[in-house]
Each structure stands twice: as C-alpha cells, then as structure tokens.
C-alpha cells in the first residue's frame, strides 16, 4: 500500500511518510530481529502493525488478519514496539519540568487567551471499557456502562502536558484528582512551580469602580479555558 496508494497508506496509519520514516530510523535497530530459521518480520512491518493498532482502535484479531501474522505475534509486536517507542522518545518529547517551562506555559495562556497565571487547563473524560474480570461495580457509572477516567492537563495550544489514566469512574471528580499523580504532585508541591505572582503590575488593586463586573470578568476568563478543554475533548472523540 505504501508504494501503490500513498494517501490511503497515510490514512491507514494516521501518520505521514516522513514522520513514519523518521520514527523507523530511531527505533528500527531496536525492534529488528535476527535471522534464525525463518526470515523475521521486518522492523518496518512491526512499526506498521503497532501504529495501525494504536491509530484504529481495532482489536488484535483484526490486525492479525490484515497483516497475515499470528494473534500472539501481533500482541507481542505491539507490546515490544510501544515500549521501544517510549524508551527512545521520552527524553525527546517530554522536557524536564522546571520553573522556566511553567512560566513559558503561563505566558502562552496570557498571550493567547488573556488568562494570567495559568499553567494549564484540566478536565476529565470518561472512557467506556469492558468490565475487567472480578471488578464488580468498581468501574460502573451512572450511565449504566463501565468506564475509566482520563484526567488531562493541556496547554494554551491544546497540547497535553500531563495525563493520568485509569481511575475508577464511580469516584467523584475531586477524589479522582486527589488520588491522581497530577493531584499528588500539586498538593506536595513537587512540580517545581514558579513562586506566586501578582496579576497586576504594581501588586495593588486600586479603585475598583464596578465590583458587580468582577464576577463577569472571571467568568469570561474561565470560559476561555473551558474552550481549550472542549477542543481536546473533541479531539478525543475523533480518535476514539
């Protein structure tokens, strides 16, 4: 398909050719198998199998049929390739968390959304799942399905900066946040956040002429960040 219908190939893997080739260059040597008795599945095909599984949401039986390889082989390839992608890219994709990074995020929010001292927009989304064995009502929700919660923080450009996946849906939003990695780091002050900063230059609020309008002003600010949350939720709906 790669050499016959390029557009279909890109749609199939949800990745353009140049990005695919760059990713293959980075992880190929680590997922390539040695020749023993039979010719091994190439690194290129291994990456295609993994990306198709991640991009489509198809079950492994469907992937197995599409690529004409065994079901257990698909499972092993996806697991090994995902682990390799993480090990190779984590230092490149996830920068070191420090004050300068958070200040940069805050400046982006203020510049693009007129929302000062904001380092991220946080929200959760319920992801429907099949009930795990022996889980009882742990993942049962009020809609009559089983689900887990994706808790995420996004920056001013709708990009994820932190995620916590897997909380039981029956818990409250506050309880999920308190028990999440994000919440614990925030509560324990281990995120290297910048020191508190006034939202006005002289650090003194002088002569508020219309106190009635303060609520409206803050509402507008929060609606702005709500728009960011809405955008990433739409993105998730398109992918799942």
GROMACS elastic network, one bead per residue, 0.5 to 0.9 nm:
[ bonds ]
;  ai    aj funct       b0    kb
    1     5     6  0.54697   500
    1     6     6  0.69738   500
    1     8     6  0.73528   500
    1     9     6  0.58367   500
    2     5     6  0.61189   500
    2     6     6  0.54775   500
    2     7     6  0.86309   500
    2     8     6  0.81269   500
    2     9     6  0.54567   500
    2    10     6  0.82255   500
    2    17     6  0.86489   500
    3     6     6  0.63739   500
    3     9     6  0.85733   500
    4     8     6  0.88499   500
    4     9     6  0.86182   500
    5     8     6  0.54152   500
    5     9     6  0.62303   500
    5    10     6  0.88377   500
    6     9     6  0.50136   500
    6    10     6  0.62635   500
    6    11     6  0.86475   500
    6    17     6  0.82901   500
    7    10     6  0.51786   500
    7    11     6  0.62078   500
    7    12     6  0.85220   500
    7    16     6  0.88208   500
    8    11     6  0.50048   500
    8    12     6  0.59493   500
    8    13     6  0.87070   500
    9    13     6  0.63635   500
    9    14     6  0.82199   500
    9    15     6  0.85248   500
    9    16     6  0.84766   500
    9    17     6  0.85491   500
   10    13     6  0.54021   500
   10    14     6  0.54568   500
   10    15     6  0.53830   500
   10    16     6  0.53543   500
   10    17     6  0.69136   500
   11    15     6  0.72333   500
   11    16     6  0.84295   500
   12    15     6  0.81426   500
   12    51     6  0.89044   500
   12    52     6  0.66810   500
   12    55     6  0.79749   500
   12    56     6  0.79236   500
   13    16     6  0.81099   500
   13    20     6  0.89534   500
   13    48     6  0.70322   500
   13    49     6  0.88728   500
   13    51     6  0.57708   500
   13    52     6  0.51250   500
   13    53     6  0.86342   500
   13    54     6  0.85945   500
   13    55     6  0.62283   500
   13    56     6  0.78998   500
   14    51     6  0.79069   500
   14    52     6  0.79341   500
   14    55     6  0.61779   500
   14    56     6  0.84688   500
   15    18     6  0.84579   500
   15    19     6  0.65801   500
   15    20     6  0.63399   500
   15    51     6  0.84655   500
   15    55     6  0.89493   500
   16    19     6  0.55410   500
   16    20     6  0.62239   500
   16    21     6  0.87446   500
   17    21     6  0.60522   500
   17    22     6  0.85314   500
   18    21     6  0.51525   500
   18    22     6  0.61607   500
   18    23     6  0.86186   500
   19    22     6  0.50881   500
   19    23     6  0.61248   500
   19    24     6  0.85001   500
   20    23     6  0.51468   500
   20    24     6  0.60650   500
   20    25     6  0.85394   500
   20    47     6  0.86019   500
   20    48     6  0.88875   500
   21    25     6  0.60605   500
   21    26     6  0.86803   500
   21    44     6  0.88531   500
   22    25     6  0.50191   500
   22    26     6  0.63898   500
   22    27     6  0.88606   500
   23    26     6  0.51575   500
   23    27     6  0.62509   500
   23    28     6  0.78365   500
   23    47     6  0.87447   500
   23    85     6  0.82918   500
   24    27     6  0.53320   500
   24    29     6  0.84336   500
   24    43     6  0.74841   500
   24    44     6  0.67441   500
   24    47     6  0.71810   500
   25    28     6  0.54878   500
   25    29     6  0.76156   500
   26    29     6  0.74519   500
   26    30     6  0.83613   500
   26    85     6  0.85843   500
   26    88     6  0.72559   500
   26    89     6  0.85979   500
   27    30     6  0.53960   500
   27    31     6  0.64781   500
   27    32     6  0.86894   500
   27    43     6  0.83694   500
   27    47     6  0.88407   500
   27    81     6  0.82834   500
   27    84     6  0.66844   500
   27    85     6  0.66096   500
   27    88     6  0.68838   500
   28    31     6  0.54026   500
   28    32     6  0.59137   500
   28    42     6  0.88502   500
   28    43     6  0.53952   500
   28    44     6  0.72942   500
   28    47     6  0.82651   500
   29    32     6  0.54427   500
   29    33     6  0.86743   500
   29    43     6  0.77286   500
   30    33     6  0.83398   500
   30    43     6  0.85361   500
   30    81     6  0.88752   500
   30    84     6  0.71858   500
   31    42     6  0.84485   500
   31    43     6  0.57838   500
   31    46     6  0.76954   500
   31    47     6  0.85995   500
   31    77     6  0.87761   500
   31    80     6  0.76322   500
   31    81     6  0.67529   500
   31    84     6  0.74802   500
   32    40     6  0.81225   500
   32    41     6  0.79161   500
   32    42     6  0.62218   500
   32    44     6  0.86073   500
   32    46     6  0.84543   500
   33    36     6  0.89344   500
   33    39     6  0.89249   500
   33    40     6  0.59928   500
   33    41     6  0.73715   500
   33    42     6  0.73958   500
   33    43     6  0.77062   500
   34    39     6  0.82185   500
   34    40     6  0.68316   500
   35    38     6  0.65421   500
   35    39     6  0.55537   500
   35    40     6  0.60491   500
   36    39     6  0.71387   500
   36    40     6  0.79468   500
   37    40     6  0.87475   500
   39    42     6  0.85028   500
   40    43     6  0.89294   500
   41    44     6  0.82863   500
   41    45     6  0.64963   500
   41    46     6  0.66845   500
   42    45     6  0.53093   500
   42    46     6  0.62195   500
   42    47     6  0.86882   500
   43    47     6  0.61605   500
   43    48     6  0.85730   500
   44    47     6  0.52747   500
   44    48     6  0.62484   500
   44    49     6  0.87513   500
   45    49     6  0.61096   500
   45    50     6  0.85796   500
   45    67     6  0.85512   500
   46    49     6  0.51884   500
   46    50     6  0.62875   500
   46    51     6  0.86602   500
   46    74     6  0.85656   500
   46    77     6  0.62172   500
   46    78     6  0.77957   500
   46    81     6  0.73173   500
   47    50     6  0.51084   500
   47    51     6  0.60331   500
   47    52     6  0.84193   500
   47    77     6  0.83242   500
   47    78     6  0.82875   500
   47    81     6  0.68386   500
   48    51     6  0.52094   500
   48    52     6  0.59532   500
   48    53     6  0.84903   500
   49    52     6  0.52662   500
   49    53     6  0.62273   500
   49    54     6  0.87291   500
   49    63     6  0.70333   500
   49    64     6  0.86498   500
   49    67     6  0.74231   500
   49    74     6  0.72426   500
   49    77     6  0.75269   500
   49    78     6  0.70700   500
   50    53     6  0.52110   500
   50    54     6  0.62617   500
   50    55     6  0.85630   500
   50    74     6  0.81208   500
   50    77     6  0.68624   500
   50    79     6  0.82663   500
   50    81     6  0.65965   500
   50    82     6  0.72809   500
   51    54     6  0.50606   500
   51    55     6  0.58208   500
   51    56     6  0.82866   500
   51    78     6  0.83819   500
   52    55     6  0.51354   500
   52    56     6  0.57725   500
   52    57     6  0.80478   500
   52    58     6  0.80673   500
   52    63     6  0.76068   500
   53    56     6  0.56194   500
   53    57     6  0.58600   500
   53    58     6  0.60022   500
   53    59     6  0.73731   500
   53    60     6  0.72388   500
   53    63     6  0.67927   500
   53    78     6  0.76240   500
   54    57     6  0.59884   500
   54    58     6  0.81655   500
   54    78     6  0.86941   500
   55    58     6  0.83530   500
   55   239     6  0.76253   500
   56    59     6  0.87892   500
   56   239     6  0.80023   500
   56   240     6  0.83263   500
   57   239     6  0.84366   500
   57   240     6  0.71596   500
   58    61     6  0.81397   500
   58    62     6  0.62515   500
   58    63     6  0.68678   500
   59    62     6  0.55099   500
   59    63     6  0.66305   500
   59    64     6  0.87928   500
   60    64     6  0.59236   500
   60    65     6  0.85557   500
   60    71     6  0.64982   500
   60    72     6  0.87823   500
   60    74     6  0.65750   500
   60    75     6  0.68606   500
   61    65     6  0.62880   500
   61    66     6  0.86894   500
   61    70     6  0.85698   500
   61    71     6  0.59551   500
   61    74     6  0.83938   500
   62    65     6  0.51856   500
   62    66     6  0.62140   500
   62    67     6  0.87587   500
   62    71     6  0.89317   500
   63    66     6  0.50692   500
   63    67     6  0.62016   500
   63    68     6  0.82086   500
   63    69     6  0.83769   500
   63    71     6  0.81080   500
   63    74     6  0.72524   500
   64    67     6  0.55120   500
   64    68     6  0.56661   500
   64    69     6  0.51764   500
   64    70     6  0.57761   500
   64    71     6  0.53218   500
   64    72     6  0.86660   500
   64    73     6  0.81276   500
   64    74     6  0.61316   500
   65    68     6  0.50531   500
   65    69     6  0.68782   500
   65    70     6  0.81046   500
   65    71     6  0.83441   500
   66    69     6  0.81360   500
   67    70     6  0.88435   500
   67    74     6  0.89741   500
   69    72     6  0.85742   500
   69    73     6  0.65784   500
   69    74     6  0.68859   500
   70    73     6  0.50353   500
   70    74     6  0.63443   500
   70    75     6  0.87839   500
   71    74     6  0.51775   500
   71    75     6  0.63797   500
   71    76     6  0.87546   500
   72    75     6  0.50794   500
   72    76     6  0.62169   500
   72    77     6  0.85779   500
   73    76     6  0.51369   500
   73    77     6  0.60275   500
   73    78     6  0.85739   500
   74    77     6  0.50663   500
   74    78     6  0.60854   500
   74    79     6  0.85189   500
   75    78     6  0.53681   500
   75    79     6  0.62403   500
   75    80     6  0.86499   500
   76    79     6  0.51937   500
   76    80     6  0.60405   500
   76    81     6  0.83812   500
   77    80     6  0.52525   500
   77    81     6  0.58339   500
   77    82     6  0.83190   500
   78    81     6  0.52629   500
   78    82     6  0.59427   500
   78    83     6  0.84781   500
   79    82     6  0.53891   500
   79    83     6  0.62684   500
   79    84     6  0.86970   500
   80    83     6  0.52264   500
   80    84     6  0.62003   500
   80    85     6  0.86937   500
   81    84     6  0.50027   500
   81    85     6  0.60765   500
   81    86     6  0.85594   500
   82    85     6  0.50979   500
   82    86     6  0.62152   500
   82    87     6  0.86488   500
   83    86     6  0.51847   500
   83    87     6  0.61987   500
   83    88     6  0.86406   500
   84    87     6  0.50964   500
   84    88     6  0.60448   500
   84    89     6  0.83992   500
   85    88     6  0.52866   500
   85    89     6  0.58771   500
   85    90     6  0.79691   500
   86    89     6  0.53786   500
   86    90     6  0.54246   500
   86    91     6  0.88785   500
   87    90     6  0.58452   500
   87    91     6  0.80129   500
   88    91     6  0.72875   500
   88    92     6  0.78855   500
   89    92     6  0.50909   500
   89    93     6  0.58334   500
   89    94     6  0.81311   500
   90    93     6  0.53058   500
   90    94     6  0.56261   500
   90    95     6  0.84725   500
   91    94     6  0.56246   500
   91    95     6  0.66631   500
   91    96     6  0.83537   500
   92    95     6  0.69491   500
   94    97     6  0.84224   500
   94   161     6  0.85009   500
   95    98     6  0.89019   500
   95   101     6  0.83176   500
   96   101     6  0.79907   500
   97   100     6  0.82413   500
   97   101     6  0.62927   500
   97   102     6  0.76937   500
   97   191     6  0.70847   500
   97   192     6  0.69713   500
   97   193     6  0.88993   500
   98   101     6  0.54463   500
   98   102     6  0.66614   500
   98   103     6  0.88536   500
   98   191     6  0.74253   500
   98   192     6  0.53103   500
   98   193     6  0.70792   500
   98   194     6  0.84034   500
   99   102     6  0.52278   500
   99   103     6  0.61128   500
   99   104     6  0.85610   500
   99   191     6  0.85354   500
   99   192     6  0.56388   500
   99   193     6  0.54650   500
   99   194     6  0.51685   500
   99   195     6  0.86920   500
  100   103     6  0.50609   500
  100   104     6  0.61300   500
  100   105     6  0.86819   500
  100   193     6  0.88820   500
  100   194     6  0.79536   500
  101   104     6  0.51263   500
  101   105     6  0.63659   500
  101   106     6  0.87405   500
  102   106     6  0.61294   500
  102   107     6  0.85573   500
  102   118     6  0.89450   500
  102   119     6  0.59980   500
  102   120     6  0.89515   500
  102   192     6  0.82966   500
  102   193     6  0.65335   500
  102   194     6  0.70263   500
  103   107     6  0.60613   500
  103   108     6  0.85651   500
  103   117     6  0.84872   500
  103   119     6  0.74794   500
  103   193     6  0.84032   500
  103   194     6  0.69660   500
  104   107     6  0.51295   500
  104   108     6  0.62798   500
  104   109     6  0.88019   500
  104   119     6  0.84113   500
  105   108     6  0.51490   500
  105   109     6  0.64177   500
  105   110     6  0.88418   500
  105   118     6  0.76355   500
  105   119     6  0.53251   500
  105   120     6  0.73326   500
  105   155     6  0.64368   500
  105   156     6  0.71745   500
  106   109     6  0.51521   500
  106   110     6  0.63095   500
  106   111     6  0.85702   500
  106   115     6  0.83567   500
  106   116     6  0.68122   500
  106   117     6  0.55791   500
  106   118     6  0.50357   500
  106   120     6  0.76741   500
  106   155     6  0.85715   500
  106   156     6  0.84045   500
  107   110     6  0.51510   500
  107   111     6  0.59602   500
  107   112     6  0.84345   500
  107   115     6  0.89837   500
  107   116     6  0.75749   500
  107   117     6  0.78467   500
  107   118     6  0.82117   500
  107   119     6  0.83753   500
  108   111     6  0.50979   500
  108   112     6  0.58705   500
  108   113     6  0.78855   500
  108   118     6  0.89392   500
  108   119     6  0.86590   500
  108   155     6  0.80084   500
  108   156     6  0.59732   500
  108   157     6  0.82415   500
  109   112     6  0.53823   500
  109   113     6  0.53073   500
  109   114     6  0.65543   500
  109   115     6  0.56941   500
  109   116     6  0.67719   500
  109   117     6  0.79848   500
  109   118     6  0.63044   500
  109   119     6  0.72399   500
  109   120     6  0.79704   500
  109   155     6  0.74344   500
  109   156     6  0.51201   500
  109   157     6  0.85817   500
  109   225     6  0.87988   500
  110   113     6  0.54649   500
  110   117     6  0.74105   500
  110   118     6  0.75331   500
  110   156     6  0.87534   500
  111   114     6  0.57864   500
  111   115     6  0.78072   500
  111   116     6  0.85168   500
  112   115     6  0.80856   500
  112   156     6  0.70255   500
  112   157     6  0.87171   500
  113   116     6  0.85469   500
  113   156     6  0.75131   500
  113   221     6  0.80886   500
  113   224     6  0.65638   500
  113   225     6  0.76892   500
  114   221     6  0.75026   500
  114   224     6  0.84592   500
  115   118     6  0.64097   500
  115   221     6  0.60165   500
  115   222     6  0.83144   500
  115   224     6  0.78922   500
  115   225     6  0.79918   500
  116   119     6  0.88427   500
  116   199     6  0.63854   500
  117   196     6  0.84956   500
  117   197     6  0.73396   500
  117   198     6  0.83325   500
  117   199     6  0.70704   500
  118   121     6  0.78119   500
  119   153     6  0.89844   500
  119   154     6  0.86469   500
  119   155     6  0.69536   500
  119   156     6  0.84584   500
  120   153     6  0.57056   500
  120   154     6  0.53769   500
  120   156     6  0.71570   500
  120   161     6  0.79166   500
  120   225     6  0.84724   500
  121   152     6  0.81490   500
  121   153     6  0.53734   500
  121   154     6  0.53065   500
  121   155     6  0.65427   500
  121   156     6  0.79868   500
  121   158     6  0.89034   500
  121   225     6  0.60363   500
  121   226     6  0.75589   500
  121   228     6  0.69902   500
  121   229     6  0.64912   500
  122   151     6  0.73073   500
  122   152     6  0.56491   500
  122   154     6  0.65722   500
  122   225     6  0.88867   500
  122   229     6  0.71006   500
  123   150     6  0.84072   500
  123   151     6  0.59140   500
  123   152     6  0.58348   500
  123   153     6  0.68186   500
  123   154     6  0.88082   500
  123   226     6  0.89580   500
  123   229     6  0.65390   500
  124   149     6  0.63272   500
  124   150     6  0.54142   500
  124   152     6  0.62095   500
  124   153     6  0.88914   500
  124   173     6  0.79151   500
  124   229     6  0.89917   500
  124   233     6  0.88485   500
  125   148     6  0.83761   500
  125   149     6  0.55901   500
  125   150     6  0.51392   500
  125   151     6  0.65430   500
  125   152     6  0.83887   500
  125   233     6  0.74011   500
  125   236     6  0.89178   500
  126   147     6  0.60345   500
  126   148     6  0.57788   500
  126   150     6  0.63504   500
  126   151     6  0.88604   500
  126   169     6  0.70788   500
  127   146     6  0.83942   500
  127   147     6  0.51561   500
  127   148     6  0.53321   500
  127   149     6  0.59773   500
  127   150     6  0.69226   500
  127   169     6  0.88357   500
  127   240     6  0.88539   500
  128   145     6  0.68947   500
  128   146     6  0.57975   500
  128   148     6  0.66512   500
  128   149     6  0.88222   500
  129   132     6  0.83137   500
  129   139     6  0.86239   500
  129   145     6  0.79234   500
  129   146     6  0.56148   500
  129   147     6  0.50051   500
  129   148     6  0.70719   500
  130   145     6  0.84036   500
  130   146     6  0.63334   500
  130   147     6  0.76296   500
  131   134     6  0.83668   500
  131   135     6  0.67435   500
  131   136     6  0.80738   500
  131   137     6  0.86726   500
  131   138     6  0.88101   500
  131   139     6  0.68730   500
  131   140     6  0.80216   500
  131   145     6  0.85483   500
  131   146     6  0.57781   500
  131   147     6  0.77839   500
  132   135     6  0.55243   500
  132   136     6  0.84031   500
  132   139     6  0.84025   500
  133   136     6  0.80007   500
  135   138     6  0.57207   500
  135   139     6  0.72250   500
  136   139     6  0.76628   500
  136   140     6  0.80528   500
  137   141     6  0.83099   500
  137   146     6  0.82827   500
  137   170     6  0.81405   500
  138   141     6  0.86634   500
  138   146     6  0.84098   500
  138   168     6  0.61558   500
  138   169     6  0.75319   500
  138   170     6  0.65447   500
  138   171     6  0.88052   500
  139   145     6  0.81633   500
  139   147     6  0.54732   500
  139   148     6  0.64795   500
  139   167     6  0.84731   500
  139   168     6  0.50479   500
  139   169     6  0.53095   500
  139   170     6  0.60484   500
  139   171     6  0.89143   500
  140   143     6  0.82893   500
  140   144     6  0.67359   500
  140   145     6  0.58112   500
  140   147     6  0.65763   500
  140   148     6  0.89441   500
  140   168     6  0.80701   500
  140   169     6  0.66016   500
  140   170     6  0.61073   500
  141   144     6  0.57024   500
  141   145     6  0.57793   500
  141   146     6  0.59299   500
  141   147     6  0.68982   500
  141   168     6  0.89524   500
  141   169     6  0.59407   500
  141   170     6  0.54929   500
  142   145     6  0.74616   500
  142   170     6  0.79297   500
  143   146     6  0.84605   500
  146   168     6  0.89571   500
  146   169     6  0.75843   500
  147   166     6  0.87254   500
  147   167     6  0.88123   500
  147   168     6  0.71229   500
  147   169     6  0.57151   500
  147   170     6  0.86472   500
  148   165     6  0.73591   500
  148   166     6  0.51505   500
  148   167     6  0.54220   500
  148   168     6  0.51825   500
  148   169     6  0.51018   500
  148   170     6  0.87344   500
  149   164     6  0.81193   500
  149   165     6  0.60361   500
  149   166     6  0.56696   500
  149   167     6  0.51905   500
  149   168     6  0.65600   500
  149   169     6  0.58625   500
  149   176     6  0.82789   500
  150   163     6  0.70329   500
  150   164     6  0.59976   500
  150   166     6  0.66162   500
  150   167     6  0.74813   500
  151   162     6  0.83582   500
  151   163     6  0.56232   500
  151   164     6  0.50612   500
  151   165     6  0.62248   500
  151   166     6  0.87060   500
  151   167     6  0.84807   500
  151   176     6  0.83534   500
  151   177     6  0.77901   500
  151   180     6  0.82698   500
  151   182     6  0.86987   500
  152   160     6  0.67739   500
  152   161     6  0.76680   500
  152   162     6  0.56970   500
  152   164     6  0.63378   500
  152   165     6  0.83526   500
  152   182     6  0.87194   500
  153   159     6  0.83686   500
  153   160     6  0.57809   500
  153   161     6  0.56288   500
  153   162     6  0.51285   500
  153   163     6  0.63515   500
  153   182     6  0.87761   500
  153   229     6  0.86580   500
  154   157     6  0.75993   500
  154   158     6  0.54521   500
  154   159     6  0.51859   500
  154   161     6  0.53745   500
  154   162     6  0.71454   500
  154   163     6  0.88693   500
  154   228     6  0.76888   500
  154   229     6  0.75579   500
  154   232     6  0.79452   500
  155   158     6  0.54875   500
  155   159     6  0.54936   500
  155   160     6  0.64722   500
  155   161     6  0.64789   500
  155   228     6  0.82319   500
  156   159     6  0.74105   500
  156   225     6  0.83678   500
  156   228     6  0.71771   500
  157   160     6  0.88504   500
  157   228     6  0.79678   500
  158   228     6  0.60705   500
  158   229     6  0.77204   500
  158   231     6  0.68898   500
  158   232     6  0.60461   500
  159   232     6  0.79342   500
  160   163     6  0.71504   500
  160   232     6  0.85247   500
  162   182     6  0.72924   500
  163   181     6  0.85674   500
  163   182     6  0.75774   500
  164   167     6  0.78951   500
  164   180     6  0.63641   500
  164   181     6  0.66265   500
  164   182     6  0.70349   500
  165   180     6  0.86548   500
  166   169     6  0.86258   500
  167   170     6  0.87842   500
  167   171     6  0.79726   500
  167   176     6  0.64485   500
  167   179     6  0.86224   500
  167   180     6  0.78761   500
  168   171     6  0.61077   500
  168   176     6  0.79370   500
  169   172     6  0.77517   500
  169   173     6  0.88181   500
  169   176     6  0.84976   500
  171   174     6  0.82327   500
  171   175     6  0.61491   500
  171   176     6  0.62941   500
  172   175     6  0.50744   500
  172   176     6  0.61333   500
  172   177     6  0.85990   500
  173   176     6  0.51231   500
  173   177     6  0.62028   500
  173   178     6  0.86522   500
  174   177     6  0.51474   500
  174   178     6  0.61402   500
  174   179     6  0.86871   500
  175   178     6  0.51293   500
  175   179     6  0.62434   500
  175   180     6  0.85131   500
  176   179     6  0.53680   500
  176   180     6  0.60219   500
  176   183     6  0.84825   500
  177   180     6  0.51299   500
  177   181     6  0.81878   500
  177   182     6  0.72419   500
  177   183     6  0.52286   500
  177   184     6  0.81555   500
  178   181     6  0.82791   500
  178   182     6  0.81847   500
  178   184     6  0.62634   500
  178   187     6  0.81837   500
  179   182     6  0.83016   500
  179   183     6  0.63985   500
  179   184     6  0.64756   500
  180   183     6  0.51375   500
  180   184     6  0.61537   500
  180   185     6  0.85504   500
  181   184     6  0.52051   500
  181   185     6  0.60992   500
  181   186     6  0.85117   500
  182   185     6  0.53654   500
  182   186     6  0.62002   500
  182   187     6  0.86708   500
  182   191     6  0.88474   500
  183   186     6  0.50840   500
  183   187     6  0.60434   500
  183   188     6  0.84437   500
  184   187     6  0.51350   500
  184   188     6  0.59280   500
  184   189     6  0.83066   500
  184   190     6  0.84777   500
  185   188     6  0.51630   500
  185   189     6  0.58791   500
  185   190     6  0.50831   500
  185   191     6  0.59201   500
  186   189     6  0.50777   500
  186   190     6  0.64205   500
  186   191     6  0.62574   500
  186   193     6  0.87581   500
  187   190     6  0.79101   500
  188   191     6  0.83063   500
  189   192     6  0.70317   500
  189   193     6  0.75384   500
  190   193     6  0.78191   500
  193   196     6  0.87657   500
  194   197     6  0.82316   500
  197   200     6  0.87380   500
  197   203     6  0.85457   500
  198   201     6  0.69541   500
  198   202     6  0.81353   500
  198   203     6  0.54421   500
  198   204     6  0.84539   500
  199   202     6  0.89268   500
  199   203     6  0.72192   500
  200   203     6  0.52920   500
  200   204     6  0.69769   500
  200   205     6  0.73384   500
  201   204     6  0.79323   500
  202   205     6  0.80130   500
  205   208     6  0.72473   500
  207   210     6  0.89795   500
  208   211     6  0.62857   500
  208   214     6  0.89850   500
  209   212     6  0.89835   500
  210   213     6  0.56958   500
  210   214     6  0.73632   500
  211   214     6  0.54351   500
  211   215     6  0.80063   500
  212   215     6  0.65996   500
  212   216     6  0.77586   500
  213   216     6  0.51941   500
  213   217     6  0.61649   500
  213   218     6  0.87655   500
  214   217     6  0.50511   500
  214   218     6  0.62742   500
  214   219     6  0.85192   500
  215   218     6  0.52729   500
  215   219     6  0.60655   500
  215   220     6  0.86368   500
  216   220     6  0.61791   500
  216   221     6  0.86877   500
  217   220     6  0.52065   500
  217   221     6  0.64386   500
  217   222     6  0.88926   500
  218   222     6  0.62742   500
  218   223     6  0.85469   500
  219   222     6  0.51929   500
  219   223     6  0.60500   500
  219   224     6  0.85465   500
  220   223     6  0.50637   500
  220   224     6  0.62223   500
  220   225     6  0.89476   500
  221   224     6  0.51657   500
  221   225     6  0.67354   500
  221   226     6  0.87262   500
  222   225     6  0.51966   500
  222   226     6  0.60664   500
  222   227     6  0.86865   500
  223   227     6  0.62745   500
  223   228     6  0.89311   500
  224   227     6  0.52428   500
  224   228     6  0.70235   500
  225   228     6  0.51645   500
  225   229     6  0.66297   500
  225   230     6  0.87720   500
  226   229     6  0.50564   500
  226   230     6  0.61678   500
  226   231     6  0.86945   500
  227   231     6  0.63020   500
  227   232     6  0.89749   500
  228   231     6  0.51620   500
  228   232     6  0.66065   500
  228   233     6  0.87275   500
  229   232     6  0.54492   500
  229   233     6  0.62225   500
  229   234     6  0.86868   500
  230   233     6  0.51360   500
  230   234     6  0.62105   500
  230   235     6  0.86856   500
  231   234     6  0.51460   500
  231   235     6  0.63197   500
  231   236     6  0.88098   500
  232   236     6  0.62547   500
  232   237     6  0.86484   500
  233   236     6  0.50410   500
  233   237     6  0.62562   500
  233   238     6  0.87315   500
  234   237     6  0.50178   500
  234   238     6  0.63343   500
  234   239     6  0.88000   500
  235   238     6  0.51975   500
  235   239     6  0.64646   500
  235   240     6  0.88288   500
  236   239     6  0.50845   500
  236   240     6  0.60423   500
  237   240     6  0.53361   500
